[in-house]
Amino acid sequence: MDNKSVTDLSYLREIAMGDDSIVIEATEAFLENTPATIENIQKYYKDGEWQKLYKQAHKIKPNLKYMGMERAHELILDIEEQANTGKISDDLGDKISEFCSLNKQALKELSDKIEALKA
């Protein structure tokens, strides 16, 4: 994966009307909740538990928008759709892998951005 940023907090800043405390709070919640969600997505995919996978995908979807994670948002829409309909494509595993990689990169980026905001 290249060093291109996978997050952009400008939308979150806009809806927070420039209030850094809201940006920090929302980002910290994302940092706290995302690792478990990623783990669940991987587990439910592996176990073929499509409705549970759908629910996890649906739950994280708005947070990806707030964090400006365009590619991850595109992926989760597809993952969510496939899990909801049960029409699973051969490349779903690859999409989930890419999604998880993007989120891991985002967690690092967002941690750095939060530290900078708090400074």
C-alpha positions as a LaTeX table, in Angstrom:
\begin{tabular}{lrrr}
\hline
Residue & $x$ (\AA) & $y$ (\AA) & $z$ (\AA) \\
\hline
Met1 & 0.00 & 0.00 & 0.00 \\
Asp2 & 1.32 & 3.45 & $-0.86$ \\
Asn3 & 1.61 & 6.37 & 1.51 \\
Lys4 & $-1.42$ & 8.17 & 0.09 \\
Ser5 & $-3.78$ & 9.29 & 2.82 \\
Val6 & $-6.94$ & 7.19 & 3.15 \\
Thr7 & $-8.70$ & 9.64 & 5.47 \\
Asp8 & $-9.92$ & 13.22 & 5.10 \\
Leu9 & $-11.53$ & 14.93 & 8.07 \\
Ser10 & $-12.84$ & 17.94 & 6.12 \\
Tyr11 & $-16.45$ & 16.64 & 6.02 \\
Leu12 & $-16.37$ & 15.91 & 9.75 \\
Arg13 & $-14.93$ & 19.39 & 10.41 \\
Glu14 & $-17.68$ & 20.89 & 8.27 \\
Ile15 & $-20.53$ & 19.18 & 10.15 \\
Ala16 & $-18.77$ & 19.94 & 13.46 \\
Met17 & $-18.71$ & 23.59 & 12.33 \\
Gly18 & $-15.00$ & 23.77 & 13.05 \\
Asp19 & $-15.34$ & 22.56 & 16.66 \\
Asp20 & $-12.16$ & 20.53 & 17.19 \\
Ser21 & $-13.57$ & 18.89 & 20.33 \\
Ile22 & $-16.33$ & 17.27 & 18.24 \\
Val23 & $-13.82$ & 16.16 & 15.62 \\
Ile24 & $-11.61$ & 14.66 & 18.35 \\
Glu25 & $-14.54$ & 12.93 & 20.07 \\
Ala26 & $-15.91$ & 11.41 & 16.84 \\
Thr27 & $-12.46$ & 10.31 & 15.71 \\
Glu28 & $-11.62$ & 8.77 & 19.08 \\
Ala29 & $-14.90$ & 6.82 & 18.96 \\
Phe30 & $-13.95$ & 5.54 & 15.50 \\
Leu31 & $-10.48$ & 4.55 & 16.77 \\
Glu32 & $-12.01$ & 2.74 & 19.72 \\
Asn33 & $-14.78$ & 0.86 & 17.85 \\
Thr34 & $-13.23$ & 0.05 & 14.48 \\
Pro35 & $-10.77$ & $-2.72$ & 15.45 \\
Ala36 & $-13.60$ & $-4.90$ & 16.83 \\
Thr37 & $-15.74$ & $-4.19$ & 13.77 \\
Ile38 & $-12.90$ & $-5.20$ & 11.42 \\
Glu39 & $-12.40$ & $-8.38$ & 13.42 \\
Asn40 & $-16.13$ & $-9.18$ & 13.24 \\
Ile41 & $-16.29$ & $-8.53$ & 9.50 \\
Gln42 & $-13.42$ & $-10.94$ & 8.91 \\
Lys43 & $-14.92$ & $-13.58$ & 11.21 \\
Tyr44 & $-18.43$ & $-13.39$ & 9.75 \\
Tyr45 & $-17.05$ & $-13.59$ & 6.22 \\
Lys46 & $-14.93$ & $-16.63$ & 7.12 \\
Asp47 & $-17.89$ & $-18.30$ & 8.82 \\
Gly48 & $-20.36$ & $-17.41$ & 6.04 \\
Glu49 & $-22.61$ & $-15.56$ & 8.48 \\
Trp50 & $-24.01$ & $-13.14$ & 5.92 \\
Gln51 & $-26.65$ & $-11.38$ & 8.02 \\
Lys52 & $-24.13$ & $-10.70$ & 10.80 \\
Leu53 & $-21.66$ & $-9.47$ & 8.18 \\
Tyr54 & $-24.38$ & $-7.23$ & 6.72 \\
Lys55 & $-25.11$ & $-5.72$ & 10.15 \\
Gln56 & $-21.43$ & $-4.95$ & 10.81 \\
Ala57 & $-21.02$ & $-3.40$ & 7.35 \\
His58 & $-24.17$ & $-1.33$ & 7.81 \\
Lys59 & $-23.03$ & $-0.16$ & 11.25 \\
Ile60 & $-19.61$ & 1.12 & 10.13 \\
Lys61 & $-20.80$ & 2.72 & 6.88 \\
Pro62 & $-21.64$ & 6.25 & 8.17 \\
Asn63 & $-18.39$ & 6.42 & 10.15 \\
Leu64 & $-16.39$ & 5.88 & 6.97 \\
Lys65 & $-18.11$ & 8.91 & 5.45 \\
Tyr66 & $-17.28$ & 11.06 & 8.49 \\
Met67 & $-13.64$ & 10.01 & 8.32 \\
Gly68 & $-13.49$ & 10.81 & 4.59 \\
Met69 & $-12.61$ & 7.23 & 3.67 \\
Glu70 & $-13.90$ & 7.19 & 0.08 \\
Arg71 & $-12.46$ & 3.87 & $-1.09$ \\
Ala72 & $-13.37$ & 2.07 & 2.13 \\
His73 & $-16.91$ & 3.46 & 1.81 \\
Glu74 & $-17.19$ & 2.16 & $-1.77$ \\
Leu75 & $-16.01$ & $-1.27$ & $-0.61$ \\
Ile76 & $-18.36$ & $-1.45$ & 2.36 \\
Leu77 & $-21.36$ & $-0.60$ & 0.16 \\
Asp78 & $-20.53$ & $-3.61$ & $-2.01$ \\
Ile79 & $-19.78$ & $-5.86$ & 0.97 \\
Glu80 & $-23.03$ & $-4.80$ & 2.63 \\
Glu81 & $-25.05$ & $-5.44$ & $-0.54$ \\
Gln82 & $-23.57$ & $-8.88$ & $-1.10$ \\
Ala83 & $-24.04$ & $-9.92$ & 2.53 \\
Asn84 & $-27.62$ & $-8.64$ & 2.55 \\
Thr85 & $-28.68$ & $-10.37$ & $-0.68$ \\
Gly86 & $-26.56$ & $-13.50$ & $-0.21$ \\
Lys87 & $-25.25$ & $-13.04$ & $-3.76$ \\
Ile88 & $-21.59$ & $-13.52$ & $-2.88$ \\
Ser89 & $-19.02$ & $-12.79$ & $-5.59$ \\
Asp90 & $-15.73$ & $-14.66$ & $-5.94$ \\
Asp91 & $-13.81$ & $-11.49$ & $-5.08$ \\
Leu92 & $-15.64$ & $-10.69$ & $-1.83$ \\
Gly93 & $-12.69$ & $-11.97$ & 0.21 \\
Asp94 & $-10.34$ & $-9.65$ & $-1.69$ \\
Lys95 & $-12.67$ & $-6.71$ & $-1.07$ \\
Ile96 & $-12.81$ & $-7.48$ & 2.64 \\
Ser97 & $-9.00$ & $-7.76$ & 2.76 \\
Glu98 & $-8.64$ & $-4.38$ & 1.04 \\
Phe99 & $-11.27$ & $-2.89$ & 3.34 \\
Cys100 & $-9.45$ & $-4.15$ & 6.43 \\
Ser101 & $-6.09$ & $-2.88$ & 5.15 \\
Leu102 & $-7.55$ & 0.57 & 4.49 \\
Asn103 & $-9.01$ & 0.67 & 7.98 \\
Lys104 & $-5.72$ & $-0.33$ & 9.58 \\
Gln105 & $-3.98$ & 2.46 & 7.67 \\
Ala106 & $-6.78$ & 4.84 & 8.69 \\
Leu107 & $-6.38$ & 3.99 & 12.37 \\
Lys108 & $-2.72$ & 5.02 & 12.22 \\
Glu109 & $-3.48$ & 8.21 & 10.25 \\
Leu110 & $-6.33$ & 9.22 & 12.52 \\
Ser111 & $-4.28$ & 8.62 & 15.67 \\
Asp112 & $-1.66$ & 10.98 & 14.28 \\
Lys113 & $-4.28$ & 13.56 & 13.27 \\
Ile114 & $-5.86$ & 13.46 & 16.74 \\
Glu115 & $-2.51$ & 13.97 & 18.42 \\
Ala116 & $-1.89$ & 16.97 & 16.19 \\
Leu117 & $-5.32$ & 18.42 & 17.01 \\
Lys118 & $-4.77$ & 17.98 & 20.74 \\
Ala119 & $-1.36$ & 19.66 & 20.60 \\
\hline
\end{tabular}
